[in-house]
Amino acid sequence: MLEEGAKAPDFQLPADDGSVVKLSKLKGQAVVLYFYPKDDTSGCTREAKEFTDLAADFAKAGAVIHGVSPDSVKSHDKFRSKYDLAVRLLSDEEKEVATAYGVWVEKSMYGKKYMGVERSTFLIDPKGKIAKIWRKVSVPGHAEDVLAAAQALKS
């Protein structure tokens, strides 16, 4: 289980725009990495919209925002376009990054167990260390909490 202060696991994932994002290439800036279960579902849409609404403030704080889910690049592109999202969405179809960050977990709904993404956010400092972790995120107000932590990193 990753802890605050640990080195963030490096990764390379395809983004919604067809580019490839490698965490180690983002050194020197803060990175918000938020994991969410599925494109175009109510909670995930709300979370993406809240981060989008604050994107300019995150940029002022020197932080870039990346959402990660097991959905395909095509799904991400459609989701981002539909809601005019200002966050990059990364495709982790093999769940390797979700596993490395400890968010690919056994879940339960109506007594049925299944594997899925536990909604979680990691704030990675400019040196590549995990500055803050939010697990089992409740969406309302979450983006503001992450922004406050990103702003505190800059000061």
C-alpha positions as CSV (number, residue, x, y, z in Angstrom):
1,M,0.0,0.0,0.0
2,L,1.4,3.4,-1.0
3,E,1.9,6.0,1.6
4,E,2.4,9.7,1.6
5,G,6.1,10.5,1.2
6,A,6.8,7.5,-1.0
7,K,8.1,7.8,-4.6
8,A,5.1,7.7,-6.9
9,P,5.3,4.6,-9.2
10,D,6.2,5.7,-12.7
11,F,3.9,4.8,-15.6
12,Q,3.3,5.3,-19.2
13,L,-0.3,5.4,-20.5
14,P,-2.2,6.5,-23.6
15,A,-4.2,9.7,-23.3
16,D,-7.6,10.7,-24.7
17,D,-5.9,12.8,-27.4
18,G,-3.8,9.9,-28.7
19,S,-0.6,11.1,-26.9
20,V,1.3,9.1,-24.3
21,V,1.8,10.4,-20.8
22,K,4.8,9.2,-18.8
23,L,4.9,10.3,-15.1
24,S,8.7,10.7,-14.9
25,K,8.5,13.3,-17.8
26,L,6.2,15.5,-15.6
27,K,8.9,16.1,-13.0
28,G,9.1,19.7,-12.0
29,Q,5.4,20.2,-11.7
30,A,2.8,18.8,-9.3
31,V,0.5,16.1,-10.7
32,V,-3.0,15.3,-9.6
33,L,-3.7,11.7,-10.5
34,Y,-7.3,10.8,-9.9
35,F,-8.6,7.2,-10.4
36,Y,-12.2,6.8,-11.3
37,P,-14.3,3.7,-12.2
38,K,-16.0,4.5,-15.5
39,D,-16.5,7.2,-18.1
40,D,-19.9,8.9,-18.4
41,T,-21.4,7.6,-15.2
42,S,-23.0,10.1,-12.7
43,G,-20.2,10.2,-10.0
44,C,-17.4,10.1,-12.5
45,T,-18.9,12.8,-14.6
46,R,-19.4,15.0,-11.6
47,E,-15.8,14.5,-10.5
48,A,-14.4,15.3,-13.9
49,K,-16.6,18.4,-14.2
50,E,-15.5,19.6,-10.7
51,F,-11.8,19.2,-11.7
52,T,-12.5,21.0,-15.0
53,D,-14.2,23.9,-13.2
54,L,-11.0,24.4,-11.2
55,A,-8.5,23.6,-14.0
56,A,-7.3,27.2,-14.2
57,D,-6.7,27.4,-10.5
58,F,-4.8,24.1,-10.6
59,A,-2.7,25.5,-13.4
60,K,-1.9,28.6,-11.3
61,A,-0.8,26.3,-8.5
62,G,1.5,24.6,-11.0
63,A,-0.4,21.3,-11.1
64,V,-1.6,19.2,-14.0
65,I,-4.6,17.0,-13.7
66,H,-4.9,13.5,-15.1
67,G,-7.9,11.2,-14.7
68,V,-7.2,7.4,-15.0
69,S,-9.7,4.6,-15.6
70,P,-9.8,1.2,-17.3
71,D,-11.8,2.7,-20.2
72,S,-10.4,2.8,-23.7
73,V,-8.8,5.9,-25.3
74,K,-11.8,6.1,-27.6
75,S,-14.2,6.1,-24.7
76,H,-12.1,8.8,-22.9
77,D,-12.1,10.9,-26.1
78,K,-15.9,10.7,-26.4
79,F,-16.4,11.4,-22.6
80,R,-14.0,14.4,-22.7
81,S,-15.7,15.8,-25.8
82,K,-19.3,15.3,-24.5
83,Y,-18.7,17.3,-21.3
84,D,-15.9,19.6,-22.7
85,L,-13.6,18.4,-19.9
86,A,-10.3,20.3,-19.3
87,V,-8.6,17.3,-17.7
88,R,-6.6,14.7,-19.6
89,L,-7.9,11.2,-19.3
90,L,-5.5,8.2,-19.3
91,S,-6.5,4.7,-20.4
92,D,-5.3,1.9,-18.0
93,E,-7.1,-1.0,-19.8
94,E,-4.6,-3.5,-18.3
95,K,-5.2,-2.1,-14.8
96,E,-1.4,-2.1,-14.3
97,V,-1.3,1.5,-13.0
98,A,-4.4,1.1,-10.8
99,T,-2.8,-2.0,-9.3
100,A,0.5,-0.2,-8.7
101,Y,-1.3,2.5,-6.9
102,G,-3.4,0.1,-4.9
103,V,-6.8,1.2,-6.3
104,W,-7.7,-2.0,-8.3
105,V,-9.6,-3.7,-5.5
106,E,-12.4,-6.2,-4.7
107,K,-15.7,-4.4,-4.4
108,S,-19.1,-5.5,-3.4
109,M,-22.5,-4.5,-4.7
110,Y,-25.8,-6.2,-3.7
111,G,-23.8,-9.0,-2.2
112,K,-21.9,-9.7,-5.4
113,K,-18.1,-9.3,-5.3
114,Y,-16.2,-8.0,-8.3
115,M,-12.9,-6.2,-9.1
116,G,-13.0,-2.5,-9.8
117,V,-11.4,0.9,-9.3
118,E,-11.7,2.4,-5.8
119,R,-12.1,6.2,-6.4
120,S,-8.9,7.6,-5.2
121,T,-6.7,10.7,-5.8
122,F,-2.9,11.1,-5.5
123,L,-1.2,14.5,-5.3
124,I,2.4,14.0,-6.5
125,D,4.9,16.8,-5.8
126,P,7.3,18.2,-8.4
127,K,10.0,15.8,-7.2
128,G,7.9,12.7,-7.9
129,K,6.9,12.0,-4.3
130,I,3.4,11.4,-3.1
131,A,2.4,14.5,-1.2
132,K,-1.2,13.5,-0.3
133,I,-3.5,10.5,-0.8
134,W,-7.3,10.5,-0.7
135,R,-8.9,7.0,-0.7
136,K,-12.6,6.1,-1.1
137,V,-13.3,9.6,-2.3
138,S,-16.7,11.2,-1.9
139,V,-17.1,13.4,-5.0
140,P,-18.8,16.6,-3.7
141,G,-16.1,19.1,-2.7
142,H,-13.2,16.8,-3.4
143,A,-11.7,18.8,-6.2
144,E,-11.6,21.9,-3.8
145,D,-9.7,19.8,-1.2
146,V,-7.2,18.6,-3.8
147,L,-6.7,22.2,-5.0
148,A,-6.0,23.5,-1.5
149,A,-3.4,20.8,-1.1
150,A,-1.8,21.6,-4.5
151,Q,-1.7,25.3,-3.6
152,A,-0.1,24.5,-0.2
153,L,2.6,22.6,-2.2
154,K,3.4,25.7,-4.2
155,S,3.8,28.0,-1.2
